[in-house]
């Protein structure tokens, strides 16, 4: 009985640790102007003036910030 409880505990610990490893690093936000897109490589000219190369995943998404007059809301 103790052996199966130990085995179940080890299996649970393995599942939890593997799920934590699979999450990876949090996303990094880049603000700037899009300079180009070549396949899945996006080039952005950052606000600091440097070119940043970003490899896009298959399920990437983009956001846009644009000034809008309050009267249009």
PyMOL Python script that loads the backbone (N, CA, C, O; Angstrom):
from pymol import cmd

cmd.read_pdbstr("""\
ATOM      1  N   UNK A   1       0.820  -1.193   0.000  1.00  0.00           N
ATOM      2  CA  UNK A   1       0.000   0.000   0.000  1.00  0.00           C
ATOM      3  C   UNK A   1       0.865   1.257   0.000  1.00  0.00           C
ATOM      4  O   UNK A   1       0.579   2.206  -0.730  1.00  0.00           O
ATOM      5  N   UNK A   2       1.928   1.271   0.819  1.00  0.00           N
ATOM      6  CA  UNK A   2       2.792   2.442   0.883  1.00  0.00           C
ATOM      7  C   UNK A   2       3.530   2.661  -0.426  1.00  0.00           C
ATOM      8  O   UNK A   2       3.788   3.800  -0.814  1.00  0.00           O
ATOM      9  N   UNK A   3       3.872   1.571  -1.110  1.00  0.00           N
ATOM     10  CA  UNK A   3       4.607   1.684  -2.365  1.00  0.00           C
ATOM     11  C   UNK A   3       3.744   2.336  -3.442  1.00  0.00           C
ATOM     12  O   UNK A   3       4.246   3.163  -4.204  1.00  0.00           O
ATOM     13  N   UNK A   4       2.469   1.989  -3.524  1.00  0.00           N
ATOM     14  CA  UNK A   4       1.615   2.593  -4.550  1.00  0.00           C
ATOM     15  C   UNK A   4       1.326   4.062  -4.229  1.00  0.00           C
ATOM     16  O   UNK A   4       1.163   4.858  -5.154  1.00  0.00           O
ATOM     17  N   UNK A   5       1.258   4.443  -2.967  1.00  0.00           N
ATOM     18  CA  UNK A   5       1.085   5.849  -2.615  1.00  0.00           C
ATOM     19  C   UNK A   5       2.332   6.642  -2.974  1.00  0.00           C
ATOM     20  O   UNK A   5       2.240   7.772  -3.452  1.00  0.00           O
ATOM     21  N   UNK A   6       3.492   6.049  -2.745  1.00  0.00           N
ATOM     22  CA  UNK A   6       4.753   6.693  -3.112  1.00  0.00           C
ATOM     23  C   UNK A   6       4.859   6.839  -4.627  1.00  0.00           C
ATOM     24  O   UNK A   6       5.274   7.885  -5.126  1.00  0.00           O
ATOM     25  N   UNK A   7       4.489   5.802  -5.348  1.00  0.00           N
ATOM     26  CA  UNK A   7       4.522   5.846  -6.817  1.00  0.00           C
ATOM     27  C   UNK A   7       3.571   6.917  -7.346  1.00  0.00           C
ATOM     28  O   UNK A   7       3.925   7.656  -8.266  1.00  0.00           O
ATOM     29  N   UNK A   8       2.381   7.009  -6.784  1.00  0.00           N
ATOM     30  CA  UNK A   8       1.415   8.024  -7.218  1.00  0.00           C
ATOM     31  C   UNK A   8       1.939   9.422  -6.912  1.00  0.00           C
ATOM     32  O   UNK A   8       1.770  10.338  -7.717  1.00  0.00           O
ATOM     33  N   UNK A   9       2.574   9.592  -5.752  1.00  0.00           N
ATOM     34  CA  UNK A   9       3.145  10.895  -5.402  1.00  0.00           C
ATOM     35  C   UNK A   9       4.257  11.299  -6.342  1.00  0.00           C
ATOM     36  O   UNK A   9       4.339  12.459  -6.746  1.00  0.00           O
ATOM     37  N   UNK A  10       5.124  10.347  -6.700  1.00  0.00           N
ATOM     38  CA  UNK A  10       6.205  10.642  -7.648  1.00  0.00           C
ATOM     39  C   UNK A  10       5.661  10.975  -9.034  1.00  0.00           C
ATOM     40  O   UNK A  10       6.173  11.867  -9.711  1.00  0.00           O
ATOM     41  N   UNK A  11       4.625  10.255  -9.452  1.00  0.00           N
ATOM     42  CA  UNK A  11       4.023  10.536 -10.755  1.00  0.00           C
ATOM     43  C   UNK A  11       3.411  11.932 -10.780  1.00  0.00           C
ATOM     44  O   UNK A  11       3.547  12.656 -11.766  1.00  0.00           O
ATOM     45  N   UNK A  12       2.739  12.309  -9.697  1.00  0.00           N
ATOM     46  CA  UNK A  12       2.147  13.644  -9.615  1.00  0.00           C
ATOM     47  C   UNK A  12       3.220  14.728  -9.627  1.00  0.00           C
ATOM     48  O   UNK A  12       3.062  15.747 -10.298  1.00  0.00           O
ATOM     49  N   UNK A  13       4.303  14.517  -8.895  1.00  0.00           N
ATOM     50  CA  UNK A  13       5.395  15.486  -8.862  1.00  0.00           C
ATOM     51  C   UNK A  13       6.034  15.633 -10.238  1.00  0.00           C
ATOM     52  O   UNK A  13       6.402  16.737 -10.639  1.00  0.00           O
ATOM     53  N   UNK A  14       6.163  14.533 -10.953  1.00  0.00           N
ATOM     54  CA  UNK A  14       6.734  14.584 -12.304  1.00  0.00           C
ATOM     55  C   UNK A  14       5.831  15.368 -13.249  1.00  0.00           C
ATOM     56  O   UNK A  14       6.317  16.172 -14.045  1.00  0.00           O
ATOM     57  N   UNK A  15       4.524  15.141 -13.168  1.00  0.00           N
ATOM     58  CA  UNK A  15       3.590  15.875 -14.027  1.00  0.00           C
ATOM     59  C   UNK A  15       3.612  17.369 -13.740  1.00  0.00           C
ATOM     60  O   UNK A  15       3.589  18.180 -14.666  1.00  0.00           O
ATOM     61  N   UNK A  16       3.656  17.735 -12.479  1.00  0.00           N
ATOM     62  CA  UNK A  16       3.667  19.148 -12.107  1.00  0.00           C
ATOM     63  C   UNK A  16       4.949  19.823 -12.572  1.00  0.00           C
ATOM     64  O   UNK A  16       4.911  20.935 -13.098  1.00  0.00           O
ATOM     65  N   UNK A  17       6.091  19.154 -12.381  1.00  0.00           N
ATOM     66  CA  UNK A  17       7.362  19.762 -12.783  1.00  0.00           C
ATOM     67  C   UNK A  17       7.483  19.863 -14.293  1.00  0.00           C
ATOM     68  O   UNK A  17       8.036  20.840 -14.798  1.00  0.00           O
ATOM     69  N   UNK A  18       6.977  18.874 -15.032  1.00  0.00           N
ATOM     70  CA  UNK A  18       7.062  18.949 -16.495  1.00  0.00           C
ATOM     71  C   UNK A  18       6.137  20.028 -17.038  1.00  0.00           C
ATOM     72  O   UNK A  18       6.462  20.660 -18.043  1.00  0.00           O
ATOM     73  N   UNK A  19       4.996  20.255 -16.401  1.00  0.00           N
ATOM     74  CA  UNK A  19       4.092  21.320 -16.837  1.00  0.00           C
ATOM     75  C   UNK A  19       4.723  22.682 -16.591  1.00  0.00           C
ATOM     76  O   UNK A  19       4.549  23.596 -17.397  1.00  0.00           O
ATOM     77  N   UNK A  20       5.449  22.832 -15.495  1.00  0.00           N
ATOM     78  CA  UNK A  20       6.108  24.106 -15.200  1.00  0.00           C
ATOM     79  C   UNK A  20       7.224  24.379 -16.206  1.00  0.00           C
ATOM     80  O   UNK A  20       7.422  25.526 -16.606  1.00  0.00           O
ATOM     81  N   UNK A  21       7.943  23.360 -16.613  1.00  0.00           N
ATOM     82  CA  UNK A  21       9.021  23.535 -17.584  1.00  0.00           C
ATOM     83  C   UNK A  21       8.481  23.867 -18.971  1.00  0.00           C
ATOM     84  O   UNK A  21       9.137  24.584 -19.726  1.00  0.00           O
ATOM     85  N   UNK A  22       7.309  23.364 -19.318  1.00  0.00           N
ATOM     86  CA  UNK A  22       6.748  23.566 -20.649  1.00  0.00           C
ATOM     87  C   UNK A  22       6.238  24.982 -20.860  1.00  0.00           C
ATOM     88  O   UNK A  22       6.027  25.380 -22.005  1.00  0.00           O
ATOM     89  N   UNK A  23       6.030  25.763 -19.797  1.00  0.00           N
ATOM     90  CA  UNK A  23       5.472  27.099 -19.940  1.00  0.00           C
ATOM     91  C   UNK A  23       6.437  28.062 -20.613  1.00  0.00           C
ATOM     92  O   UNK A  23       5.987  28.937 -21.354  1.00  0.00           O
ATOM     93  N   UNK A  24       7.723  27.946 -20.395  1.00  0.00           N
ATOM     94  CA  UNK A  24       8.700  28.806 -21.036  1.00  0.00           C
ATOM     95  C   UNK A  24       8.717  30.207 -20.455  1.00  0.00           C
ATOM     96  O   UNK A  24       8.116  30.481 -19.416  1.00  0.00           O
ATOM     97  N   UNK A  25       9.411  31.074 -21.144  1.00  0.00           N
ATOM     98  CA  UNK A  25       9.571  32.454 -20.687  1.00  0.00           C
ATOM     99  C   UNK A  25       8.336  33.282 -21.042  1.00  0.00           C
ATOM    100  O   UNK A  25       7.648  32.984 -22.019  1.00  0.00           O
ATOM    101  N   UNK A  26       8.057  34.312 -20.257  1.00  0.00           N
ATOM    102  CA  UNK A  26       6.918  35.178 -20.590  1.00  0.00           C
ATOM    103  C   UNK A  26       7.224  35.982 -21.854  1.00  0.00           C
ATOM    104  O   UNK A  26       8.392  36.192 -22.181  1.00  0.00           O
ATOM    105  N   UNK A  27       6.189  36.436 -22.570  1.00  0.00           N
ATOM    106  CA  UNK A  27       6.425  37.199 -23.799  1.00  0.00           C
ATOM    107  C   UNK A  27       7.109  38.536 -23.516  1.00  0.00           C
ATOM    108  O   UNK A  27       6.950  39.115 -22.442  1.00  0.00           O
ATOM    109  N   UNK A  28       7.866  39.010 -24.493  1.00  0.00           N
ATOM    110  CA  UNK A  28       8.542  40.297 -24.402  1.00  0.00           C
ATOM    111  C   UNK A  28       7.817  41.275 -25.315  1.00  0.00           C
ATOM    112  O   UNK A  28       7.529  40.951 -26.467  1.00  0.00           O
ATOM    113  N   UNK A  29       7.522  42.459 -24.813  1.00  0.00           N
ATOM    114  CA  UNK A  29       6.837  43.470 -25.614  1.00  0.00           C
ATOM    115  C   UNK A  29       7.872  44.384 -26.261  1.00  0.00           C
ATOM    116  O   UNK A  29       8.835  44.804 -25.619  1.00  0.00           O
ATOM    117  N   UNK A  30       7.661  44.681 -27.530  1.00  0.00           N
ATOM    118  CA  UNK A  30       8.535  45.576 -28.279  1.00  0.00           C
ATOM    119  C   UNK A  30       7.673  46.678 -28.866  1.00  0.00           C
ATOM    120  O   UNK A  30       6.667  46.400 -29.520  1.00  0.00           O
ATOM    121  N   UNK A  31       8.060  47.932 -28.637  1.00  0.00           N
ATOM    122  CA  UNK A  31       7.325  49.051 -29.228  1.00  0.00           C
ATOM    123  C   UNK A  31       8.218  49.692 -30.267  1.00  0.00           C
ATOM    124  O   UNK A  31       9.400  49.933 -30.025  1.00  0.00           O
ATOM    125  N   UNK A  32       7.649  49.962 -31.409  1.00  0.00           N
ATOM    126  CA  UNK A  32       8.414  50.581 -32.476  1.00  0.00           C
ATOM    127  C   UNK A  32       7.644  50.544 -33.777  1.00  0.00           C
ATOM    128  O   UNK A  32       6.422  50.396 -33.795  1.00  0.00           O
ATOM    129  N   UNK A  33       8.373  50.678 -34.852  1.00  0.00           N
ATOM    130  CA  UNK A  33       7.779  50.716 -36.184  1.00  0.00           C
ATOM    131  C   UNK A  33       8.180  49.464 -36.953  1.00  0.00           C
ATOM    132  O   UNK A  33       9.357  49.106 -36.995  1.00  0.00           O
ATOM    133  N   UNK A  34       7.209  48.802 -37.557  1.00  0.00           N
ATOM    134  CA  UNK A  34       7.498  47.603 -38.338  1.00  0.00           C
ATOM    135  C   UNK A  34       8.308  48.014 -39.556  1.00  0.00           C
ATOM    136  O   UNK A  34       7.884  48.861 -40.343  1.00  0.00           O
ATOM    137  N   UNK A  35       9.493  47.395 -39.704  1.00  0.00           N
ATOM    138  CA  UNK A  35      10.369  47.705 -40.834  1.00  0.00           C
ATOM    139  C   UNK A  35      10.238  46.671 -41.934  1.00  0.00           C
ATOM    140  O   UNK A  35      10.496  46.974 -43.099  1.00  0.00           O
ATOM    141  N   UNK A  36       9.842  45.453 -41.585  1.00  0.00           N
ATOM    142  CA  UNK A  36       9.707  44.429 -42.609  1.00  0.00           C
ATOM    143  C   UNK A  36       9.233  43.105 -42.046  1.00  0.00           C
ATOM    144  O   UNK A  36       9.310  42.853 -40.844  1.00  0.00           O
ATOM    145  N   UNK A  37       8.738  42.259 -42.950  1.00  0.00           N
ATOM    146  CA  UNK A  37       8.293  40.914 -42.595  1.00  0.00           C
ATOM    147  C   UNK A  37       8.767  39.983 -43.696  1.00  0.00           C
ATOM    148  O   UNK A  37       8.412  40.150 -44.863  1.00  0.00           O
ATOM    149  N   UNK A  38       9.585  38.984 -43.309  1.00  0.00           N
ATOM    150  CA  UNK A  38      10.119  38.022 -44.266  1.00  0.00           C
ATOM    151  C   UNK A  38       9.821  36.630 -43.730  1.00  0.00           C
ATOM    152  O   UNK A  38      10.528  36.137 -42.851  1.00  0.00           O
ATOM    153  N   UNK A  39       8.775  35.994 -44.256  1.00  0.00           N
ATOM    154  CA  UNK A  39       8.371  34.683 -43.749  1.00  0.00           C
ATOM    155  C   UNK A  39       7.844  34.833 -42.330  1.00  0.00           C
ATOM    156  O   UNK A  39       6.839  35.507 -42.103  1.00  0.00           O
ATOM    157  N   UNK A  40       8.525  34.202 -41.372  1.00  0.00           N
ATOM    158  CA  UNK A  40       8.114  34.335 -39.982  1.00  0.00           C
ATOM    159  C   UNK A  40       9.083  35.203 -39.178  1.00  0.00           C
ATOM    160  O   UNK A  40       9.070  35.171 -37.947  1.00  0.00           O
ATOM    161  N   UNK A  41       9.930  35.984 -39.874  1.00  0.00           N
ATOM    162  CA  UNK A  41      10.859  36.901 -39.207  1.00  0.00           C
ATOM    163  C   UNK A  41      10.369  38.337 -39.386  1.00  0.00           C
ATOM    164  O   UNK A  41      10.281  38.843 -40.505  1.00  0.00           O
ATOM    165  N   UNK A  42      10.054  38.978 -38.272  1.00  0.00           N
ATOM    166  CA  UNK A  42       9.565  40.342 -38.265  1.00  0.00           C
ATOM    167  C   UNK A  42      10.699  41.260 -37.837  1.00  0.00           C
ATOM    168  O   UNK A  42      11.366  40.986 -36.840  1.00  0.00           O
ATOM    169  N   UNK A  43      10.931  42.342 -38.569  1.00  0.00           N
ATOM    170  CA  UNK A  43      11.932  43.331 -38.195  1.00  0.00           C
ATOM    171  C   UNK A  43      11.215  44.579 -37.712  1.00  0.00           C
ATOM    172  O   UNK A  43      10.360  45.128 -38.406  1.00  0.00           O
ATOM    173  N   UNK A  44      11.577  45.022 -36.508  1.00  0.00           N
ATOM    174  CA  UNK A  44      10.969  46.195 -35.896  1.00  0.00           C
ATOM    175  C   UNK A  44      12.065  47.189 -35.561  1.00  0.00           C
ATOM    176  O   UNK A  44      13.074  46.830 -34.955  1.00  0.00           O
ATOM    177  N   UNK A  45      11.865  48.448 -35.958  1.00  0.00           N
ATOM    178  CA  UNK A  45      12.780  49.514 -35.548  1.00  0.00           C
ATOM    179  C   UNK A  45      12.248  50.032 -34.221  1.00  0.00           C
ATOM    180  O   UNK A  45      11.199  50.673 -34.171  1.00  0.00           O
ATOM    181  N   UNK A  46      12.978  49.751 -33.145  1.00  0.00           N
ATOM    182  CA  UNK A  46      12.494  50.089 -31.807  1.00  0.00           C
ATOM    183  C   UNK A  46      12.488  51.597 -31.597  1.00  0.00           C
ATOM    184  O   UNK A  46      13.029  52.352 -32.405  1.00  0.00           O
ATOM    185  N   UNK A  47      11.871  52.020 -30.509  1.00  0.00           N
ATOM    186  CA  UNK A  47      11.804  53.441 -30.184  1.00  0.00           C
ATOM    187  C   UNK A  47      13.191  54.010 -29.935  1.00  0.00           C
ATOM    188  O   UNK A  47      13.417  55.210 -30.093  1.00  0.00           O
ATOM    189  N   UNK A  48      14.126  53.134 -29.540  1.00  0.00           N
ATOM    190  CA  UNK A  48      15.503  53.569 -29.299  1.00  0.00           C
ATOM    191  C   UNK A  48      16.307  53.665 -30.590  1.00  0.00           C
ATOM    192  O   UNK A  48      17.428  54.172 -30.576  1.00  0.00           O
ATOM    193  N   UNK A  49      15.750  53.184 -31.719  1.00  0.00           N
ATOM    194  CA  UNK A  49      16.408  53.286 -33.010  1.00  0.00           C
ATOM    195  C   UNK A  49      17.136  52.030 -33.455  1.00  0.00           C
ATOM    196  O   UNK A  49      17.697  52.013 -34.551  1.00  0.00           O
ATOM    197  N   UNK A  50      17.148  50.977 -32.644  1.00  0.00           N
ATOM    198  CA  UNK A  50      17.817  49.744 -33.032  1.00  0.00           C
ATOM    199  C   UNK A  50      16.840  48.823 -33.750  1.00  0.00           C
ATOM    200  O   UNK A  50      15.637  48.849 -33.489  1.00  0.00           O
ATOM    201  N   UNK A  51      17.375  48.003 -34.661  1.00  0.00           N
ATOM    202  CA  UNK A  51      16.556  47.028 -35.367  1.00  0.00           C
ATOM    203  C   UNK A  51      16.463  45.771 -34.517  1.00  0.00           C
ATOM    204  O   UNK A  51      17.479  45.239 -34.069  1.00  0.00           O
ATOM    205  N   UNK A  52      15.243  45.299 -34.296  1.00  0.00           N
ATOM    206  CA  UNK A  52      14.994  44.108 -33.496  1.00  0.00           C
ATOM    207  C   UNK A  52      14.390  43.051 -34.408  1.00  0.00           C
ATOM    208  O   UNK A  52      13.365  43.288 -35.048  1.00  0.00           O
ATOM    209  N   UNK A  53      15.033  41.868 -34.468  1.00  0.00           N
ATOM    210  CA  UNK A  53      14.526  40.751 -35.265  1.00  0.00           C
ATOM    211  C   UNK A  53      13.699  39.856 -34.346  1.00  0.00           C
ATOM    212  O   UNK A  53      14.169  39.450 -33.283  1.00  0.00           O
ATOM    213  N   UNK A  54      12.470  39.548 -34.753  1.00  0.00           N
ATOM    214  CA  UNK A  54      11.556  38.753 -33.940  1.00  0.00           C
ATOM    215  C   UNK A  54      11.093  37.555 -34.764  1.00  0.00           C
ATOM    216  O   UNK A  54      10.541  37.709 -35.854  1.00  0.00           O
ATOM    217  N   UNK A  55      11.329  36.347 -34.220  1.00  0.00           N
ATOM    218  CA  UNK A  55      10.836  35.140 -34.878  1.00  0.00           C
ATOM    219  C   UNK A  55       9.417  34.890 -34.400  1.00  0.00           C
ATOM    220  O   UNK A  55       9.190  34.704 -33.204  1.00  0.00           O
ATOM    221  N   UNK A  56       8.457  34.884 -35.318  1.00  0.00           N
ATOM    222  CA  UNK A  56       7.046  34.720 -34.981  1.00  0.00           C
ATOM    223  C   UNK A  56       6.680  33.241 -34.936  1.00  0.00           C
ATOM    224  O   UNK A  56       7.207  32.444 -35.712  1.00  0.00           O
ATOM    225  N   UNK A  57       5.779  32.878 -34.031  1.00  0.00           N
ATOM    226  CA  UNK A  57       5.259  31.517 -33.977  1.00  0.00           C
ATOM    227  C   UNK A  57       4.105  31.386 -34.963  1.00  0.00           C
ATOM    228  O   UNK A  57       3.700  32.363 -35.592  1.00  0.00           O
ATOM    229  N   UNK A  58       3.586  30.182 -35.089  1.00  0.00           N
ATOM    230  CA  UNK A  58       2.469  29.960 -36.012  1.00  0.00           C
ATOM    231  C   UNK A  58       1.197  30.669 -35.578  1.00  0.00           C
ATOM    232  O   UNK A  58       0.377  31.032 -36.421  1.00  0.00           O
ATOM    233  N   UNK A  59       1.019  30.873 -34.280  1.00  0.00           N
ATOM    234  CA  UNK A  59      -0.228  31.474 -33.779  1.00  0.00           C
ATOM    235  C   UNK A  59       0.025  32.865 -33.201  1.00  0.00           C
ATOM    236  O   UNK A  59      -0.476  33.174 -32.120  1.00  0.00           O
ATOM    237  N   UNK A  60       0.784  33.702 -33.888  1.00  0.00           N
ATOM    238  CA  UNK A  60       1.132  35.026 -33.371  1.00  0.00           C
ATOM    239  C   UNK A  60      -0.034  35.997 -33.523  1.00  0.00           C
ATOM    240  O   UNK A  60      -0.933  35.802 -34.340  1.00  0.00           O
ATOM    241  N   UNK A  61       0.011  37.038 -32.717  1.00  0.00           N
ATOM    242  CA  UNK A  61      -1.011  38.085 -32.759  1.00  0.00           C
ATOM    243  C   UNK A  61      -0.318  39.434 -32.605  1.00  0.00           C
ATOM    244  O   UNK A  61       0.778  39.508 -32.049  1.00  0.00           O
ATOM    245  N   UNK A  62      -0.938  40.486 -33.086  1.00  0.00           N
ATOM    246  CA  UNK A  62      -0.361  41.829 -33.011  1.00  0.00           C
ATOM    247  C   UNK A  62      -1.387  42.798 -32.449  1.00  0.00           C
ATOM    248  O   UNK A  62      -2.593  42.582 -32.563  1.00  0.00           O
ATOM    249  N   UNK A  63      -0.890  43.872 -31.840  1.00  0.00           N
ATOM    250  CA  UNK A  63      -1.754  44.924 -31.325  1.00  0.00           C
ATOM    251  C   UNK A  63      -1.304  46.259 -31.887  1.00  0.00           C
ATOM    252  O   UNK A  63      -0.156  46.398 -32.309  1.00  0.00           O
ATOM    253  N   UNK A  64      -2.177  47.224 -31.896  1.00  0.00           N
ATOM    254  CA  UNK A  64      -1.883  48.528 -32.467  1.00  0.00           C
ATOM    255  C   UNK A  64      -2.350  49.613 -31.508  1.00  0.00           C
ATOM    256  O   UNK A  64      -3.444  49.533 -30.949  1.00  0.00           O
ATOM    257  N   UNK A  65      -1.524  50.617 -31.325  1.00  0.00           N
ATOM    258  CA  UNK A  65      -1.889  51.776 -30.538  1.00  0.00           C
ATOM    259  C   UNK A  65      -1.949  52.961 -31.483  1.00  0.00           C
ATOM    260  O   UNK A  65      -0.986  53.255 -32.192  1.00  0.00           O
ATOM    261  N   UNK A  66      -3.089  53.637 -31.485  1.00  0.00           N
ATOM    262  CA  UNK A  66      -3.279  54.759 -32.398  1.00  0.00           C
ATOM    263  C   UNK A  66      -4.063  55.861 -31.689  1.00  0.00           C
ATOM    264  O   UNK A  66      -5.030  55.569 -30.985  1.00  0.00           O
ATOM    265  N   UNK A  67      -3.664  57.124 -31.862  1.00  0.00           N
ATOM    266  CA  UNK A  67      -4.414  58.208 -31.222  1.00  0.00           C
ATOM    267  C   UNK A  67      -5.787  58.372 -31.875  1.00  0.00           C
ATOM    268  O   UNK A  67      -5.919  58.320 -33.098  1.00  0.00           O
ATOM    269  N   UNK A  68      -6.803  58.571 -31.037  1.00  0.00           N
ATOM    270  CA  UNK A  68      -8.170  58.751 -31.505  1.00  0.00           C
ATOM    271  C   UNK A  68      -8.790  59.916 -30.750  1.00  0.00           C
ATOM    272  O   UNK A  68      -8.673  59.982 -29.526  1.00  0.00           O
ATOM    273  N   UNK A  69      -9.444  60.833 -31.446  1.00  0.00           N
ATOM    274  CA  UNK A  69     -10.117  61.930 -30.731  1.00  0.00           C
ATOM    275  C   UNK A  69     -11.216  61.393 -29.823  1.00  0.00           C
ATOM    276  O   UNK A  69     -11.884  60.417 -30.167  1.00  0.00           O
ATOM    277  N   UNK A  70     -11.407  62.018 -28.676  1.00  0.00           N
ATOM    278  CA  UNK A  70     -12.433  61.585 -27.733  1.00  0.00           C
ATOM    279  C   UNK A  70     -13.832  61.669 -28.338  1.00  0.00           C
ATOM    280  O   UNK A  70     -14.724  60.938 -27.909  1.00  0.00           O
ATOM    281  N   UNK A  71     -14.046  62.533 -29.314  1.00  0.00           N
ATOM    282  CA  UNK A  71     -15.366  62.680 -29.914  1.00  0.00           C
ATOM    283  C   UNK A  71     -15.785  61.458 -30.726  1.00  0.00           C
ATOM    284  O   UNK A  71     -16.978  61.273 -30.971  1.00  0.00           O
ATOM    285  N   UNK A  72     -14.861  60.636 -31.142  1.00  0.00           N
ATOM    286  CA  UNK A  72     -15.208  59.454 -31.945  1.00  0.00           C
ATOM    287  C   UNK A  72     -15.581  58.266 -31.074  1.00  0.00           C
ATOM    288  O   UNK A  72     -16.048  57.249 -31.588  1.00  0.00           O
ATOM    289  N   UNK A  73     -15.387  58.374 -29.777  1.00  0.00           N
ATOM    290  CA  UNK A  73     -15.696  57.250 -28.883  1.00  0.00           C
ATOM    291  C   UNK A  73     -17.159  57.271 -28.504  1.00  0.00           C
ATOM    292  O   UNK A  73     -17.615  56.405 -27.757  1.00  0.00           O
TER     293      UNK A  73
END
""", "prot")
cmd.dss("prot")
cmd.show_as("cartoon", "prot")
cmd.util.cbc("prot")
cmd.orient("prot")
